[in-house]
Amino acid sequence: MNHTTTGTSVNGKLRNYTSLGQTIRNSLTMAYRGLLKIKRTPEQLFDVTLQPIIFTLMFTYIFGGAISGDVQSYLPVIIPGILVQTVITTSLVTGVQLREDMDKGVFDRFKSLPIARIAPLAGALLADTVRYTIATTLTFAMGYIMGYRPEAGLGTVALASVLVIFCAWAISWIFAFFGVIARTASSVQGISMLALFPLTFLSNAFVPVETMPKWLQWFVNANPVSHLISAVRELTQSGTVGQHLFISLAGAAVIVIVFAPLTVRAYMRKT
């Protein structure tokens, strides 16, 4: 049964009204569309396939001996850092591709279909979780090949992976908002990188916080990326569910609470 009905809004335009079930089905269909785009243009996955491999090799062999004495001892430090940096950086693609689709008129065509208006946006964010999963899997796999052995076992590795993917999905709402309000895809990428660069590099991803200048330590300790990295390290090495995990979850929830309504409202005005 088709649960889509039409009605007239206050300005005289016909609008589609959909049930929750219809909205979910439409969103899953749009997510599948996003996966088909990746299948047809696999180069879209270069950032989540090549970056974890290159960064893990590069940073491990550059910093490993200087910071931890040897590469093997550095792996438990660098793998969570590379993981969080890669997956969070990947989340900016959501806003860039959203802006590109809007510029090409794809969303204008969606408006003529009897689907939930929010489905193209929801589907895009849902499809990108596949990208985060690929980046997470490859980072841990590369670390394992190099000798990384999480002491807490595979169960906590899976939990840490879900945590990172969820936080990246939450952050993608910020970039989706930029994608809706920005004028060009390049401006979305520029704004996003400007925000991500200090957050990912001015963190505890590569070096111990205590080795940094005192004036910088306060920022690194308050940086939400540092909390997420610490949560992943605690989960994978000791199986600890500590304050860093709860801070990361709370931060992700706040982002969704704030930016999801803002993004949806801006998206509805645009479409």
RADANOR-V39217 format. One record per residue. N is the residue number from 0. RES is the residue in one small letter. PSI is psi in radians with two decimals (* if undefined). D_LAST is the distance of its C-alpha to the last C-alpha in whole Angstrom. Layout:
<<N/RES/PSI/D_LAST> <N/RES/PSI/D_LAST>>
This chain:
<<0/m/2.40/26> <1/n/2.06/23> <2/h/0.20/21> <3/t/2.23/18> <4/t/2.89/18> <5/t/2.66/17> <6/g/3.12/17> <7/t/2.23/16> <8/s/3.06/14> <9/v/-0.42/16> <10/n/0.16/15> <11/g/-0.03/16> <12/k/2.49/12> <13/l/2.35/13> <14/r/2.64/11> <15/n/2.36/13> <16/y/2.17/15> <17/t/2.63/16> <18/s/2.97/19> <19/l/-0.75/20> <20/g/-0.73/22> <21/q/-0.70/19> <22/t/-0.75/16> <23/i/-0.79/19> <24/r/-0.74/20> <25/n/-0.70/16> <26/s/-0.72/16> <27/l/-0.64/20> <28/t/-0.74/19> <29/m/-0.57/16> <30/a/-0.70/19> <31/y/-0.66/21> <32/r/-0.73/19> <33/g/-0.64/19> <34/l/-0.62/23> <35/l/-0.62/23> <36/k/-0.71/22> <37/i/-0.68/24> <38/k/-0.68/27> <39/r/-0.49/26> <40/t/1.32/26> <41/p/-0.27/29> <42/e/-0.26/29> <43/q/-0.32/26> <44/l/0.07/28> <45/f/-0.67/31> <46/d/-0.57/30> <47/v/-0.12/30> <48/t/-0.79/33> <49/l/-0.67/35> <50/q/-0.81/34> <51/p/-0.66/36> <52/i/-0.86/39> <53/i/-0.82/40> <54/f/-0.71/39> <55/t/-0.81/41> <56/l/-0.83/44> <57/m/-0.97/44> <58/f/-0.58/44> <59/t/-0.80/46> <60/y/-0.35/49> <61/i/-0.82/48> <62/f/-0.32/48> <63/g/-0.92/50> <64/g/-0.67/54> <65/a/-0.63/53> <66/i/-0.78/51> <67/s/-0.01/53> <68/g/-0.58/56> <69/d/2.86/55> <70/v/-0.73/52> <71/q/-0.71/52> <72/s/-0.39/52> <73/y/-0.39/49> <74/l/-0.75/47> <75/p/-0.34/46> <76/v/-0.83/45> <77/i/-0.60/43> <78/i/-0.86/41> <79/p/-0.63/39> <80/g/-0.82/38> <81/i/-0.70/37> <82/l/-0.93/35> <83/v/-0.77/33> <84/q/-0.80/33> <85/t/-0.85/32> <86/v/-0.73/29> <87/i/-0.71/28> <88/t/-0.64/27> <89/t/-0.50/26> <90/s/-0.34/23> <91/l/-0.33/21> <92/v/-0.50/20> <93/t/-0.87/18> <94/g/-0.67/16> <95/v/-0.85/17> <96/q/-0.58/16> <97/l/-0.77/12> <98/r/-0.69/12> <99/e/-0.76/14> <100/d/-0.69/12> <101/m/-0.67/9> <102/d/-0.57/12> <103/k/-0.10/13> <104/g/0.19/10> <105/v/-0.74/11> <106/f/-0.43/7> <107/d/-0.65/7> <108/r/-0.62/10> <109/f/-0.55/9> <110/k/-0.44/7> <111/s/-0.12/11> <112/l/2.64/13> <113/p/1.08/14> <114/i/2.89/13> <115/a/2.32/12> <116/r/-0.50/8> <117/i/-0.22/10> <118/a/-0.78/12> <119/p/-0.66/11> <120/l/-0.85/11> <121/a/-0.70/14> <122/g/-0.68/15> <123/a/-0.76/15> <124/l/-0.62/17> <125/l/-0.73/19> <126/a/-0.59/20> <127/d/-0.28/21> <128/t/-0.43/24> <129/v/-0.69/26> <130/r/-0.74/26> <131/y/-0.66/27> <132/t/-0.71/30> <133/i/-0.81/31> <134/a/-0.72/32> <135/t/-0.81/34> <136/t/-0.77/36> <137/l/-0.64/37> <138/t/-0.83/38> <139/f/-0.67/40> <140/a/-0.74/41> <141/m/-0.72/42> <142/g/-0.70/44> <143/y/-0.72/46> <144/i/-0.61/47> <145/m/-0.08/48> <146/g/0.13/50> <147/y/2.20/48> <148/r/1.71/49> <149/p/2.17/47> <150/e/-0.42/50> <151/a/-0.16/48> <152/g/3.02/47> <153/l/-0.52/44> <154/g/-0.79/43> <155/t/-0.47/42> <156/v/-0.75/41> <157/a/-0.73/38> <158/l/-0.74/37> <159/a/-0.66/37> <160/s/-0.80/34> <161/v/-0.70/32> <162/l/-0.83/32> <163/v/-0.74/31> <164/i/-0.74/28> <165/f/-0.77/27> <166/c/-0.67/27> <167/a/-0.71/25> <168/w/-0.71/23> <169/a/-0.78/23> <170/i/-0.53/23> <171/s/-0.39/20> <172/w/-0.59/17> <173/i/-0.83/19> <174/f/-0.51/18> <175/a/-0.66/14> <176/f/-0.78/14> <177/f/-0.69/15> <178/g/-0.59/13> <179/v/-0.72/10> <180/i/-0.36/12> <181/a/2.84/14> <182/r/-0.56/14> <183/t/2.76/16> <184/a/-0.61/17> <185/s/-0.61/21> <186/s/-0.60/20> <187/v/-0.79/18> <188/q/-0.72/22> <189/g/-0.81/24> <190/i/-0.73/23> <191/s/-0.78/23> <192/m/-0.62/26> <193/l/-0.60/28> <194/a/-0.66/27> <195/l/-0.60/28> <196/f/-0.93/31> <197/p/-0.57/33> <198/l/-0.67/32> <199/t/-0.60/33> <200/f/-0.55/36> <201/l/1.11/38> <202/s/-3.03/38> <203/n/0.42/41> <204/a/-0.64/40> <205/f/-0.59/43> <206/v/2.70/45> <207/p/2.49/47> <208/v/-0.63/46> <209/e/-0.27/49> <210/t/-0.11/50> <211/m/2.81/47> <212/p/2.62/48> <213/k/-0.68/48> <214/w/-0.36/46> <215/l/-0.44/43> <216/q/-0.61/44> <217/w/-0.68/42> <218/f/-0.79/39> <219/v/-0.73/40> <220/n/-0.52/41> <221/a/-0.25/38> <222/n/2.15/35> <223/p/-0.48/33> <224/v/-0.66/33> <225/s/-0.70/37> <226/h/-0.71/37> <227/l/-0.75/35> <228/i/-0.76/37> <229/s/-0.66/40> <230/a/-0.74/39> <231/v/-0.72/39> <232/r/-0.76/42> <233/e/-0.70/44> <234/l/-0.80/42> <235/t/-0.52/44> <236/q/-0.65/47> <237/s/-0.10/48> <238/g/0.33/46> <239/t/2.27/45> <240/v/1.64/42> <241/g/-2.88/43> <242/q/-0.53/41> <243/h/-0.65/39> <244/l/-0.77/37> <245/f/-0.62/36> <246/i/-0.72/35> <247/s/-0.77/33> <248/l/-0.72/31> <249/a/-0.74/31> <250/g/-0.74/29> <251/a/-0.70/27> <252/a/-0.72/26> <253/v/-0.74/26> <254/i/-0.80/23> <255/v/-0.75/21> <256/i/-0.66/22> <257/v/-0.89/21> <258/f/-0.43/18> <259/a/-0.88/16> <260/p/-0.69/15> <261/l/-0.77/14> <262/t/-0.79/12> <263/v/-0.74/10> <264/r/-0.79/10> <265/a/-0.67/9> <266/y/-0.75/6> <267/m/-0.65/5> <268/r/-0.66/6> <269/k/-0.57/4> <270/t/*/0>>
